[in-house]
Amino acid sequence: MIDAVQVLWSPAGENLPSLGGRELVDVTDGDTPNVRMPIRMLSVDTPEVTARSAERAQAIDQEFLQLAGWIKDGHAPISPGLAAFLLPKLETGTAGTLHFAQGKEASAFAKQNIEKRLTKPNGNKRNLFIRAAQPPFDTNSRLLAYVAPDYTEAERRNLTREQRATFNLDLIAAGWAAPFVIYPSIPGELDLPLLLEAATAAADPQAPKGIWANPHTLLAYEYRAVEKLYRVTKKKVDGESLRAGEATSWRERYCADMRTRQLHGPEDYFTIPPQYRLWFWPQDVTEAVGRLNLVPAPRLVGAE
């Protein structure tokens, strides 16, 4: 029996995803195991490969095409402006297939790029430099971070910021990721201009790269939202009751224009060029308005 104690506490924490069949990497000493863990790279969003197969991607083609019909018939709970913006992308009949193909290309680029940049001239491997966010984990318990090769201090003195860029920035520069800056994890004053310049160059209409080469591309956050909108609308069309708030649950984040500090509602993000979108979870909006001096757009406050 232990003696009764008077200290009661429920600590905050994160449950990291299981390693499953993957091995523990190594143990330095008894209380310092080194383990594998998933990292969600900050400020970037690459196309999804959650379809898993070409067959499932083709099925999503048809679901999105069906959703386009429901939108035109007025069944989908979506604003007219966002509906008009998304419809051309959904009506192609290949939205799922395109996104899946882009996801595989983005993944292939990331693997090749990481392998290349972690290899030293002599063939040895570099370690990783990881800078985590605050808070450090997302809702899926993945570490939120910027990731780059770990250069020595002597090497850094002879490299520009562009030359020692993060893998996050590489994805944007190659056109395989859309900028996805979410408050409060905003790049610093020296890094944000690099992100904006790289994103603007990748999406240049005269020489678009990666995902920007196809005008019907659904950005990854749009793709995920459309998947949810399809499920919500299908329930509605099938006569199933929607839970309170379910009709708008498919779009989650508010968005501000970095150039003007104007804050827009979740369905008005498309009015801002992709590289200048700054995203906010609803619970962070009140704090962000004060800290960043944001100005609500007229539609957001019912003035339009």
Salt bridges, closest charged atoms under 4 A:
ASP45 OD1 - ARG40 NH2 3.04
ASP45 OD2 - ARG224 NH2 2.82
GLU48 OE2 - ARG224 NH1 2.56
GLU63 OE2 - ARG56 NH1 3.16
GLU91 OE2 - LYS72 NZ 3.09
GLU115 OE2 - LYS125 NZ 2.36
ASP138 OD2 - ARG142 NE 2.76
GLU153 OE2 - ARG157 NH1 3.73
GLU155 OE2 - ARG126 NH2 2.95
ASP170 OD2 - ARG117 NH1 2.63
ASP191 OD1 - ARG161 NH2 2.74
GLU222 OE1 - LYS89 NZ 3.26
ASP238 OD2 - LYS234 NZ 2.82
GLU246 OE2 - LYS235 NZ 3.06
GLU246 OE2 - ARG243 NH1 3.55
GLU252 OE1 - LYS228 NZ 3.31
GLU252 OE1 - ARG253 NH1 3.83
ASP257 OD2 - ARG259 NH2 2.82
GLU267 OE2 - ARG251 NE 2.83
ASP268 OD2 - ARG299 NE 2.91
GLU287 OE2 - ARG291 NH1 3.55
